[in-house]
Amino acid sequence: MTKTELRKKYKALRNNLSENQVDHLSLSIANQLLKLPVWEFSFYHIFLSIEEQKEVDTDYILNILSGKDKHIIISKSNFKTGEMTHFLLTDNTLIKKNKYNIPEPVDGIPIASDKIEVVFIPLLAFDTHGNRVGYGKGFYDCFLANCKPHTIKIGLSFFEAENEVLDVFKSDIPLDYCVTAKKIYSF
Protein backbone atom coordinates (compact mmCIF):
# COMPACT_ATOMS: atom_id res chain seq x y z
CA MET A 1 0.00 0.00 0.00
CA THR A 2 1.06 3.60 -0.48
CA LYS A 3 1.62 6.01 2.40
CA THR A 4 -1.63 7.81 1.57
CA GLU A 5 -3.59 4.54 1.65
CA LEU A 6 -1.90 3.48 4.89
CA ARG A 7 -2.58 6.84 6.55
CA LYS A 8 -6.28 6.56 5.71
CA LYS A 9 -6.49 2.93 6.89
CA TYR A 10 -4.66 3.44 10.20
CA LYS A 11 -6.31 6.74 11.10
CA ALA A 12 -9.65 4.91 10.78
CA LEU A 13 -8.42 1.92 12.81
CA ARG A 14 -7.05 4.17 15.54
CA ASN A 15 -10.22 6.25 15.56
CA ASN A 16 -12.22 3.07 16.33
CA LEU A 17 -10.20 2.35 19.48
CA SER A 18 -11.92 3.11 22.79
CA GLU A 19 -10.15 5.14 25.50
CA ASN A 20 -9.84 1.91 27.48
CA GLN A 21 -8.20 0.11 24.53
CA VAL A 22 -5.74 2.99 23.98
CA ASP A 23 -4.81 2.87 27.66
CA HIS A 24 -4.43 -0.93 27.78
CA LEU A 25 -2.40 -1.09 24.54
CA SER A 26 -0.19 1.83 25.63
CA LEU A 27 0.64 0.08 28.92
CA SER A 28 1.44 -3.16 27.05
CA ILE A 29 3.75 -1.25 24.67
CA ALA A 30 5.56 0.35 27.64
CA ASN A 31 6.04 -3.08 29.21
CA GLN A 32 7.40 -4.48 25.91
CA LEU A 33 9.91 -1.60 25.75
CA LEU A 34 11.48 -2.82 28.99
CA LYS A 35 12.70 -5.91 27.08
CA LEU A 36 14.81 -3.83 24.67
CA PRO A 37 18.57 -3.40 25.22
CA VAL A 38 18.35 0.41 25.18
CA TRP A 39 18.38 1.44 28.82
CA GLU A 40 22.09 2.19 29.33
CA PHE A 41 21.91 5.59 27.59
CA SER A 42 21.30 9.05 29.08
CA PHE A 43 19.37 11.17 26.56
CA TYR A 44 15.92 9.90 25.44
CA HIS A 45 13.64 11.83 23.11
CA ILE A 46 9.92 11.15 23.43
CA PHE A 47 6.79 12.62 21.92
CA LEU A 48 3.94 13.85 24.08
CA SER A 49 0.77 12.13 22.86
CA ILE A 50 -1.96 13.88 20.93
CA GLU A 51 -5.03 12.55 22.74
CA GLU A 52 -7.36 13.73 19.99
CA GLN A 53 -5.45 11.55 17.47
CA LYS A 54 -5.55 8.53 19.80
CA GLU A 55 -1.76 8.20 19.74
CA VAL A 56 0.09 5.77 21.99
CA ASP A 57 -0.09 7.28 25.49
CA THR A 58 3.55 7.95 26.37
CA ASP A 59 2.86 8.72 30.05
CA TYR A 60 3.83 5.14 30.95
CA ILE A 61 7.15 5.49 29.10
CA LEU A 62 7.75 8.87 30.73
CA ASN A 63 7.34 7.17 34.12
CA ILE A 64 9.86 4.48 33.15
CA LEU A 65 12.37 7.10 31.99
CA SER A 66 11.85 9.14 35.16
CA GLY A 67 12.23 6.05 37.33
CA LYS A 68 15.49 5.21 35.57
CA ASP A 69 16.69 8.82 36.10
CA LYS A 70 17.15 9.53 32.37
CA HIS A 71 17.35 12.90 30.62
CA ILE A 72 13.99 13.26 28.88
CA ILE A 73 13.87 15.41 25.76
CA ILE A 74 10.65 16.75 24.21
CA SER A 75 10.13 18.90 21.13
CA LYS A 76 8.38 21.92 19.78
CA SER A 77 7.39 21.91 16.08
CA ASN A 78 7.83 24.85 13.73
CA PHE A 79 5.25 24.36 10.97
CA LYS A 80 6.82 27.11 8.83
CA THR A 81 10.28 25.51 8.66
CA GLY A 82 9.29 21.85 9.20
CA GLU A 83 11.85 21.60 11.99
CA MET A 84 11.63 20.71 15.66
CA THR A 85 13.55 22.25 18.54
CA HIS A 86 14.28 20.05 21.52
CA PHE A 87 14.12 20.81 25.22
CA LEU A 88 15.00 19.01 28.42
CA LEU A 89 11.83 18.06 30.32
CA THR A 90 12.12 19.27 33.92
CA ASP A 91 9.70 19.79 36.81
CA ASN A 92 9.50 23.45 35.71
CA THR A 93 8.73 22.80 32.03
CA LEU A 94 5.46 24.45 31.04
CA ILE A 95 3.54 22.34 28.49
CA LYS A 96 0.91 23.89 26.23
CA LYS A 97 -1.05 22.44 23.31
CA ASN A 98 -0.46 24.13 19.95
CA LYS A 99 -3.21 24.73 17.38
CA TYR A 100 -2.87 21.09 16.21
CA ASN A 101 -3.38 19.84 19.81
CA ILE A 102 0.28 18.78 20.06
CA PRO A 103 1.47 19.20 23.66
CA GLU A 104 4.73 21.16 23.51
CA PRO A 105 7.14 22.91 25.89
CA VAL A 106 6.67 26.67 25.96
CA ASP A 107 10.43 27.05 26.43
CA GLY A 108 13.21 25.45 28.44
CA ILE A 109 16.75 24.19 28.28
CA PRO A 110 17.61 23.52 24.62
CA ILE A 111 19.21 20.18 23.67
CA ALA A 112 21.00 19.61 20.35
CA SER A 113 19.80 16.71 18.16
CA ASP A 114 23.26 15.14 18.19
CA LYS A 115 23.07 14.68 21.98
CA ILE A 116 20.00 12.43 21.71
CA GLU A 117 20.76 8.71 21.92
CA VAL A 118 17.30 7.08 21.75
CA VAL A 119 14.19 8.40 19.99
CA PHE A 120 10.65 7.10 20.52
CA ILE A 121 8.73 7.86 17.32
CA PRO A 122 4.99 8.28 16.77
CA LEU A 123 3.64 6.70 13.60
CA LEU A 124 0.47 5.58 11.90
CA ALA A 125 1.89 2.45 10.25
CA PHE A 126 5.17 0.65 9.53
CA ASP A 127 6.34 -2.28 7.44
CA THR A 128 8.47 -5.38 7.97
CA HIS A 129 11.53 -3.48 6.67
CA GLY A 130 11.35 -0.72 9.31
CA ASN A 131 9.83 1.92 7.05
CA ARG A 132 7.39 4.12 8.88
CA VAL A 133 4.39 6.17 7.89
CA GLY A 134 3.65 9.29 9.91
CA TYR A 135 1.31 12.20 9.26
CA GLY A 136 3.33 13.25 6.20
CA LYS A 137 4.84 16.53 7.35
CA GLY A 138 8.43 15.22 7.47
CA PHE A 139 9.25 16.52 10.97
CA TYR A 140 10.84 13.27 12.12
CA ASP A 141 12.82 12.72 8.90
CA CYS A 142 14.32 16.19 9.28
CA PHE A 143 15.00 15.63 13.00
CA LEU A 144 16.47 12.14 12.59
CA ALA A 145 18.74 13.35 9.77
CA ASN A 146 20.36 15.69 12.33
CA CYS A 147 20.89 12.94 14.92
CA LYS A 148 24.05 10.86 15.07
CA PRO A 149 23.89 7.80 12.75
CA HIS A 150 23.91 5.37 15.70
CA THR A 151 20.94 7.04 17.44
CA ILE A 152 18.40 4.29 18.19
CA LYS A 153 15.03 4.87 16.52
CA ILE A 154 12.03 3.10 18.09
CA GLY A 155 8.54 3.31 16.59
CA LEU A 156 5.48 2.79 18.78
CA SER A 157 2.38 1.25 17.20
CA PHE A 158 -0.98 -0.12 18.27
CA PHE A 159 -1.00 -2.28 15.15
CA GLU A 160 1.28 -4.91 13.62
CA ALA A 161 3.52 -4.44 10.56
CA GLU A 162 2.35 -4.14 6.98
CA ASN A 163 4.30 -6.19 4.41
CA GLU A 164 5.60 -3.16 2.53
CA VAL A 165 5.24 0.59 2.20
CA LEU A 166 5.36 1.07 -1.56
CA ASP A 167 6.44 4.70 -1.87
CA VAL A 168 9.51 4.96 0.38
CA PHE A 169 11.82 7.90 -0.38
CA LYS A 170 15.61 8.04 -0.04
CA SER A 171 15.15 10.75 2.62
CA ASP A 172 12.93 8.46 4.74
CA ILE A 173 14.85 7.22 7.75
CA PRO A 174 13.93 3.67 8.81
CA LEU A 175 13.41 2.43 12.35
CA ASP A 176 15.75 0.22 14.36
CA TYR A 177 12.82 -1.23 16.30
CA CYS A 178 9.05 -0.97 16.35
CA VAL A 179 7.18 -2.00 19.47
CA THR A 180 3.55 -3.08 19.56
CA ALA A 181 1.51 -4.50 22.42
CA LYS A 182 2.25 -8.03 21.17
CA LYS A 183 5.67 -7.92 19.57
CA ILE A 184 9.06 -6.24 19.21
CA TYR A 185 10.18 -5.86 15.60
CA SER A 186 13.92 -5.49 15.05
CA PHE A 187 15.25 -4.16 11.75
C-alpha positions as a printed Julia matrix, in Angstrom:
187×3 Matrix{Float64}:
   0.0    0.0    0.0
   1.06   3.6   -0.48
   1.62   6.01   2.4
  -1.63   7.81   1.57
  -3.59   4.54   1.65
  -1.9    3.48   4.89
  -2.58   6.84   6.55
  -6.28   6.56   5.71
  -6.49   2.93   6.89
  -4.66   3.44  10.2
  -6.31   6.74  11.1
  -9.65   4.91  10.78
  -8.42   1.92  12.81
  -7.05   4.17  15.54
 -10.22   6.25  15.56
 -12.22   3.07  16.33
 -10.2    2.35  19.48
 -11.92   3.11  22.79
 -10.15   5.14  25.5
  -9.84   1.91  27.48
  -8.2    0.11  24.53
  -5.74   2.99  23.98
  -4.81   2.87  27.66
  -4.43  -0.93  27.78
  -2.4   -1.09  24.54
  -0.19   1.83  25.63
   0.64   0.08  28.92
   1.44  -3.16  27.05
   3.75  -1.25  24.67
   5.56   0.35  27.64
   6.04  -3.08  29.21
   7.4   -4.48  25.91
   9.91  -1.6   25.75
  11.48  -2.82  28.99
  12.7   -5.91  27.08
  14.81  -3.83  24.67
  18.57  -3.4   25.22
  18.35   0.41  25.18
  18.38   1.44  28.82
  22.09   2.19  29.33
  21.91   5.59  27.59
  21.3    9.05  29.08
  19.37  11.17  26.56
  15.92   9.9   25.44
  13.64  11.83  23.11
   9.92  11.15  23.43
   6.79  12.62  21.92
   3.94  13.85  24.08
   0.77  12.13  22.86
  -1.96  13.88  20.93
  -5.03  12.55  22.74
  -7.36  13.73  19.99
  -5.45  11.55  17.47
  -5.55   8.53  19.8
  -1.76   8.2   19.74
   0.09   5.77  21.99
  -0.09   7.28  25.49
   3.55   7.95  26.37
   2.86   8.72  30.05
   3.83   5.14  30.95
   7.15   5.49  29.1
   7.75   8.87  30.73
   7.34   7.17  34.12
   9.86   4.48  33.15
  12.37   7.1   31.99
  11.85   9.14  35.16
  12.23   6.05  37.33
  15.49   5.21  35.57
  16.69   8.82  36.1
  17.15   9.53  32.37
  17.35  12.9   30.62
  13.99  13.26  28.88
  13.87  15.41  25.76
  10.65  16.75  24.21
  10.13  18.9   21.13
   8.38  21.92  19.78
   7.39  21.91  16.08
   7.83  24.85  13.73
   5.25  24.36  10.97
   6.82  27.11   8.83
  10.28  25.51   8.66
   9.29  21.85   9.2
  11.85  21.6   11.99
  11.63  20.71  15.66
  13.55  22.25  18.54
  14.28  20.05  21.52
  14.12  20.81  25.22
  15.0   19.01  28.42
  11.83  18.06  30.32
  12.12  19.27  33.92
   9.7   19.79  36.81
   9.5   23.45  35.71
   8.73  22.8   32.03
   5.46  24.45  31.04
   3.54  22.34  28.49
   0.91  23.89  26.23
  -1.05  22.44  23.31
  -0.46  24.13  19.95
  -3.21  24.73  17.38
  -2.87  21.09  16.21
  -3.38  19.84  19.81
   0.28  18.78  20.06
   1.47  19.2   23.66
   4.73  21.16  23.51
   7.14  22.91  25.89
   6.67  26.67  25.96
  10.43  27.05  26.43
  13.21  25.45  28.44
  16.75  24.19  28.28
  17.61  23.52  24.62
  19.21  20.18  23.67
  21.0   19.61  20.35
  19.8   16.71  18.16
  23.26  15.14  18.19
  23.07  14.68  21.98
  20.0   12.43  21.71
  20.76   8.71  21.92
  17.3    7.08  21.75
  14.19   8.4   19.99
  10.65   7.1   20.52
   8.73   7.86  17.32
   4.99   8.28  16.77
   3.64   6.7   13.6
   0.47   5.58  11.9
   1.89   2.45  10.25
   5.17   0.65   9.53
   6.34  -2.28   7.44
   8.47  -5.38   7.97
  11.53  -3.48   6.67
  11.35  -0.72   9.31
   9.83   1.92   7.05
   7.39   4.12   8.88
   4.39   6.17   7.89
   3.65   9.29   9.91
   1.31  12.2    9.26
   3.33  13.25   6.2
   4.84  16.53   7.35
   8.43  15.22   7.47
   9.25  16.52  10.97
  10.84  13.27  12.12
  12.82  12.72   8.9
  14.32  16.19   9.28
  15.0   15.63  13.0
  16.47  12.14  12.59
  18.74  13.35   9.77
  20.36  15.69  12.33
  20.89  12.94  14.92
  24.05  10.86  15.07
  23.89   7.8   12.75
  23.91   5.37  15.7
  20.94   7.04  17.44
  18.4    4.29  18.19
  15.03   4.87  16.52
  12.03   3.1   18.09
   8.54   3.31  16.59
   5.48   2.79  18.78
   2.38   1.25  17.2
  -0.98  -0.12  18.27
  -1.0   -2.28  15.15
   1.28  -4.91  13.62
   3.52  -4.44  10.56
   2.35  -4.14   6.98
   4.3   -6.19   4.41
   5.6   -3.16   2.53
   5.24   0.59   2.2
   5.36   1.07  -1.56
   6.44   4.7   -1.87
   9.51   4.96   0.38
  11.82   7.9   -0.38
  15.61   8.04  -0.04
  15.15  10.75   2.62
  12.93   8.46   4.74
  14.85   7.22   7.75
  13.93   3.67   8.81
  13.41   2.43  12.35
  15.75   0.22  14.36
  12.82  -1.23  16.3
   9.05  -0.97  16.35
   7.18  -2.0   19.47
   3.55  -3.08  19.56
   1.51  -4.5   22.42
   2.25  -8.03  21.17
   5.67  -7.92  19.57
   9.06  -6.24  19.21
  10.18  -5.86  15.6
  13.92  -5.49  15.05
  15.25  -4.16  11.75
